[in-house]
């Protein structure tokens, strides 16, 4: 979990390393914020296929599958539903463990709804 004003891309290697061994990952779909040569190289080293659109300032755009990228909206919509709960959207909890517990409770509530 990063601070609100901090980007997520710098901690991407730690997030990727935290994926459990029993969770098979074949492809990583990310937005343009994750378009860096370091992240793409890390994914290719792990035998993962990156589906990340290129930023506008990249001199040579790298191809991504637009149909696979469209599937990312399911995740975005799920987070939007989580943020309908004021406690999640404004993060009243000071401890990240408490905040994570609230997010998990709300996520379960949304999934059974």
CNS distance restraints for C-alpha pairs under 8 A (distance, minus, plus):
assign (resid   1 and name CA) (resid  96 and name CA) 7.48 0.50 0.50
assign (resid   2 and name CA) (resid   6 and name CA) 6.25 0.50 0.50
assign (resid   2 and name CA) (resid   7 and name CA) 7.44 0.50 0.50
assign (resid   2 and name CA) (resid   8 and name CA) 6.83 0.50 0.50
assign (resid   8 and name CA) (resid  12 and name CA) 6.53 0.50 0.50
assign (resid   9 and name CA) (resid  33 and name CA) 6.59 0.50 0.50
assign (resid   9 and name CA) (resid  34 and name CA) 5.58 0.50 0.50
assign (resid  11 and name CA) (resid  15 and name CA) 6.48 0.50 0.50
assign (resid  12 and name CA) (resid  16 and name CA) 6.12 0.50 0.50
assign (resid  12 and name CA) (resid  39 and name CA) 7.62 0.50 0.50
assign (resid  13 and name CA) (resid  17 and name CA) 6.12 0.50 0.50
assign (resid  13 and name CA) (resid  39 and name CA) 7.66 0.50 0.50
assign (resid  13 and name CA) (resid  42 and name CA) 7.75 0.50 0.50
assign (resid  14 and name CA) (resid  18 and name CA) 6.22 0.50 0.50
assign (resid  15 and name CA) (resid  19 and name CA) 6.81 0.50 0.50
assign (resid  19 and name CA) (resid  23 and name CA) 6.85 0.50 0.50
assign (resid  25 and name CA) (resid  48 and name CA) 7.19 0.50 0.50
assign (resid  26 and name CA) (resid  47 and name CA) 7.57 0.50 0.50
assign (resid  26 and name CA) (resid  48 and name CA) 5.19 0.50 0.50
assign (resid  26 and name CA) (resid  49 and name CA) 6.30 0.50 0.50
assign (resid  27 and name CA) (resid  48 and name CA) 5.19 0.50 0.50
assign (resid  27 and name CA) (resid  49 and name CA) 4.48 0.50 0.50
assign (resid  27 and name CA) (resid  50 and name CA) 5.83 0.50 0.50
assign (resid  27 and name CA) (resid  51 and name CA) 6.99 0.50 0.50
assign (resid  28 and name CA) (resid  43 and name CA) 7.87 0.50 0.50
assign (resid  28 and name CA) (resid  48 and name CA) 6.80 0.50 0.50
assign (resid  28 and name CA) (resid  49 and name CA) 6.20 0.50 0.50
assign (resid  28 and name CA) (resid  50 and name CA) 5.03 0.50 0.50
assign (resid  28 and name CA) (resid  51 and name CA) 5.91 0.50 0.50
assign (resid  28 and name CA) (resid  52 and name CA) 7.83 0.50 0.50
assign (resid  29 and name CA) (resid  50 and name CA) 6.25 0.50 0.50
assign (resid  29 and name CA) (resid  51 and name CA) 4.66 0.50 0.50
assign (resid  29 and name CA) (resid  52 and name CA) 5.84 0.50 0.50
assign (resid  29 and name CA) (resid  68 and name CA) 7.92 0.50 0.50
assign (resid  29 and name CA) (resid  69 and name CA) 6.45 0.50 0.50
assign (resid  29 and name CA) (resid  72 and name CA) 6.90 0.50 0.50
assign (resid  30 and name CA) (resid  34 and name CA) 6.04 0.50 0.50
assign (resid  30 and name CA) (resid  50 and name CA) 7.83 0.50 0.50
assign (resid  30 and name CA) (resid  51 and name CA) 6.47 0.50 0.50
assign (resid  30 and name CA) (resid  52 and name CA) 5.09 0.50 0.50
assign (resid  30 and name CA) (resid  53 and name CA) 7.78 0.50 0.50
assign (resid  30 and name CA) (resid  72 and name CA) 7.88 0.50 0.50
assign (resid  31 and name CA) (resid  35 and name CA) 7.42 0.50 0.50
assign (resid  31 and name CA) (resid  52 and name CA) 5.78 0.50 0.50
assign (resid  31 and name CA) (resid  53 and name CA) 6.51 0.50 0.50
assign (resid  32 and name CA) (resid  52 and name CA) 6.30 0.50 0.50
assign (resid  32 and name CA) (resid  53 and name CA) 5.55 0.50 0.50
assign (resid  32 and name CA) (resid  54 and name CA) 6.03 0.50 0.50
assign (resid  32 and name CA) (resid  55 and name CA) 5.63 0.50 0.50
assign (resid  33 and name CA) (resid  55 and name CA) 7.85 0.50 0.50
assign (resid  34 and name CA) (resid  39 and name CA) 6.86 0.50 0.50
assign (resid  34 and name CA) (resid  52 and name CA) 6.96 0.50 0.50
assign (resid  35 and name CA) (resid  39 and name CA) 7.13 0.50 0.50
assign (resid  35 and name CA) (resid  40 and name CA) 7.31 0.50 0.50
assign (resid  35 and name CA) (resid  52 and name CA) 6.23 0.50 0.50
assign (resid  35 and name CA) (resid  53 and name CA) 6.90 0.50 0.50
assign (resid  35 and name CA) (resid  54 and name CA) 5.88 0.50 0.50
assign (resid  35 and name CA) (resid  55 and name CA) 6.52 0.50 0.50
assign (resid  36 and name CA) (resid  40 and name CA) 6.29 0.50 0.50
assign (resid  37 and name CA) (resid  41 and name CA) 5.94 0.50 0.50
assign (resid  38 and name CA) (resid  42 and name CA) 6.11 0.50 0.50
assign (resid  39 and name CA) (resid  43 and name CA) 6.22 0.50 0.50
assign (resid  40 and name CA) (resid  44 and name CA) 6.21 0.50 0.50
assign (resid  40 and name CA) (resid  50 and name CA) 6.49 0.50 0.50
assign (resid  41 and name CA) (resid  45 and name CA) 6.06 0.50 0.50
assign (resid  42 and name CA) (resid  46 and name CA) 6.37 0.50 0.50
assign (resid  43 and name CA) (resid  47 and name CA) 6.32 0.50 0.50
assign (resid  43 and name CA) (resid  48 and name CA) 5.02 0.50 0.50
assign (resid  43 and name CA) (resid  49 and name CA) 6.69 0.50 0.50
assign (resid  43 and name CA) (resid  50 and name CA) 6.53 0.50 0.50
assign (resid  44 and name CA) (resid  48 and name CA) 5.40 0.50 0.50
assign (resid  44 and name CA) (resid  49 and name CA) 6.56 0.50 0.50
assign (resid  44 and name CA) (resid  50 and name CA) 7.59 0.50 0.50
assign (resid  50 and name CA) (resid  64 and name CA) 7.70 0.50 0.50
assign (resid  51 and name CA) (resid  64 and name CA) 5.14 0.50 0.50
assign (resid  51 and name CA) (resid  65 and name CA) 6.44 0.50 0.50
assign (resid  51 and name CA) (resid  68 and name CA) 7.44 0.50 0.50
assign (resid  51 and name CA) (resid  69 and name CA) 6.59 0.50 0.50
assign (resid  52 and name CA) (resid  64 and name CA) 5.98 0.50 0.50
assign (resid  52 and name CA) (resid  69 and name CA) 7.66 0.50 0.50
assign (resid  53 and name CA) (resid  62 and name CA) 7.17 0.50 0.50
assign (resid  53 and name CA) (resid  63 and name CA) 7.12 0.50 0.50
assign (resid  53 and name CA) (resid  64 and name CA) 5.78 0.50 0.50
assign (resid  54 and name CA) (resid  58 and name CA) 6.52 0.50 0.50
assign (resid  54 and name CA) (resid  61 and name CA) 5.51 0.50 0.50
assign (resid  54 and name CA) (resid  62 and name CA) 5.91 0.50 0.50
assign (resid  54 and name CA) (resid  63 and name CA) 7.68 0.50 0.50
assign (resid  55 and name CA) (resid  61 and name CA) 7.66 0.50 0.50
assign (resid  64 and name CA) (resid  69 and name CA) 7.69 0.50 0.50
assign (resid  65 and name CA) (resid  69 and name CA) 6.25 0.50 0.50
assign (resid  66 and name CA) (resid  70 and name CA) 6.25 0.50 0.50
assign (resid  67 and name CA) (resid  71 and name CA) 7.16 0.50 0.50
assign (resid  68 and name CA) (resid  72 and name CA) 7.59 0.50 0.50
assign (resid  72 and name CA) (resid  76 and name CA) 6.61 0.50 0.50
assign (resid  73 and name CA) (resid  77 and name CA) 5.96 0.50 0.50
assign (resid  74 and name CA) (resid  78 and name CA) 6.23 0.50 0.50
assign (resid  75 and name CA) (resid  79 and name CA) 6.37 0.50 0.50
assign (resid  76 and name CA) (resid  80 and name CA) 6.25 0.50 0.50
assign (resid  77 and name CA) (resid  81 and name CA) 6.27 0.50 0.50
assign (resid  78 and name CA) (resid  82 and name CA) 6.38 0.50 0.50
assign (resid  79 and name CA) (resid  83 and name CA) 6.25 0.50 0.50
assign (resid  80 and name CA) (resid  84 and name CA) 6.64 0.50 0.50
assign (resid  81 and name CA) (resid  85 and name CA) 7.77 0.50 0.50
assign (resid  81 and name CA) (resid 110 and name CA) 7.53 0.50 0.50
assign (resid  82 and name CA) (resid  88 and name CA) 6.78 0.50 0.50
assign (resid  82 and name CA) (resid  89 and name CA) 7.61 0.50 0.50
assign (resid  82 and name CA) (resid 103 and name CA) 7.35 0.50 0.50
assign (resid  82 and name CA) (resid 106 and name CA) 6.49 0.50 0.50
assign (resid  82 and name CA) (resid 107 and name CA) 6.63 0.50 0.50
assign (resid  82 and name CA) (resid 110 and name CA) 7.57 0.50 0.50
assign (resid  83 and name CA) (resid  88 and name CA) 5.64 0.50 0.50
assign (resid  83 and name CA) (resid  89 and name CA) 4.57 0.50 0.50
assign (resid  84 and name CA) (resid  88 and name CA) 7.72 0.50 0.50
assign (resid  84 and name CA) (resid  89 and name CA) 6.88 0.50 0.50
assign (resid  85 and name CA) (resid  89 and name CA) 6.24 0.50 0.50
assign (resid  85 and name CA) (resid 106 and name CA) 7.83 0.50 0.50
assign (resid  86 and name CA) (resid  90 and name CA) 5.98 0.50 0.50
assign (resid  86 and name CA) (resid  91 and name CA) 7.94 0.50 0.50
assign (resid  87 and name CA) (resid  91 and name CA) 5.55 0.50 0.50
assign (resid  87 and name CA) (resid  92 and name CA) 5.87 0.50 0.50
assign (resid  87 and name CA) (resid  93 and name CA) 7.94 0.50 0.50
assign (resid  88 and name CA) (resid  92 and name CA) 7.51 0.50 0.50
assign (resid  88 and name CA) (resid  99 and name CA) 7.49 0.50 0.50
assign (resid  88 and name CA) (resid 102 and name CA) 7.19 0.50 0.50
assign (resid  88 and name CA) (resid 103 and name CA) 6.51 0.50 0.50
assign (resid  91 and name CA) (resid  99 and name CA) 6.90 0.50 0.50
assign (resid  92 and name CA) (resid  99 and name CA) 7.97 0.50 0.50
assign (resid  93 and name CA) (resid  98 and name CA) 6.26 0.50 0.50
assign (resid  93 and name CA) (resid  99 and name CA) 5.50 0.50 0.50
assign (resid  94 and name CA) (resid  98 and name CA) 7.57 0.50 0.50
assign (resid  94 and name CA) (resid  99 and name CA) 7.49 0.50 0.50
assign (resid  95 and name CA) (resid  99 and name CA) 6.37 0.50 0.50
assign (resid  96 and name CA) (resid 100 and name CA) 5.97 0.50 0.50
assign (resid  97 and name CA) (resid 101 and name CA) 6.23 0.50 0.50
assign (resid  98 and name CA) (resid 102 and name CA) 6.37 0.50 0.50
assign (resid  99 and name CA) (resid 103 and name CA) 6.21 0.50 0.50
assign (resid 100 and name CA) (resid 104 and name CA) 6.13 0.50 0.50
assign (resid 101 and name CA) (resid 105 and name CA) 6.22 0.50 0.50
assign (resid 102 and name CA) (resid 106 and name CA) 6.14 0.50 0.50
assign (resid 103 and name CA) (resid 107 and name CA) 5.95 0.50 0.50
assign (resid 104 and name CA) (resid 108 and name CA) 6.18 0.50 0.50
assign (resid 105 and name CA) (resid 109 and name CA) 6.19 0.50 0.50
assign (resid 106 and name CA) (resid 110 and name CA) 6.12 0.50 0.50
assign (resid 107 and name CA) (resid 111 and name CA) 6.14 0.50 0.50
assign (resid 108 and name CA) (resid 112 and name CA) 6.25 0.50 0.50
assign (resid 109 and name CA) (resid 113 and name CA) 6.12 0.50 0.50
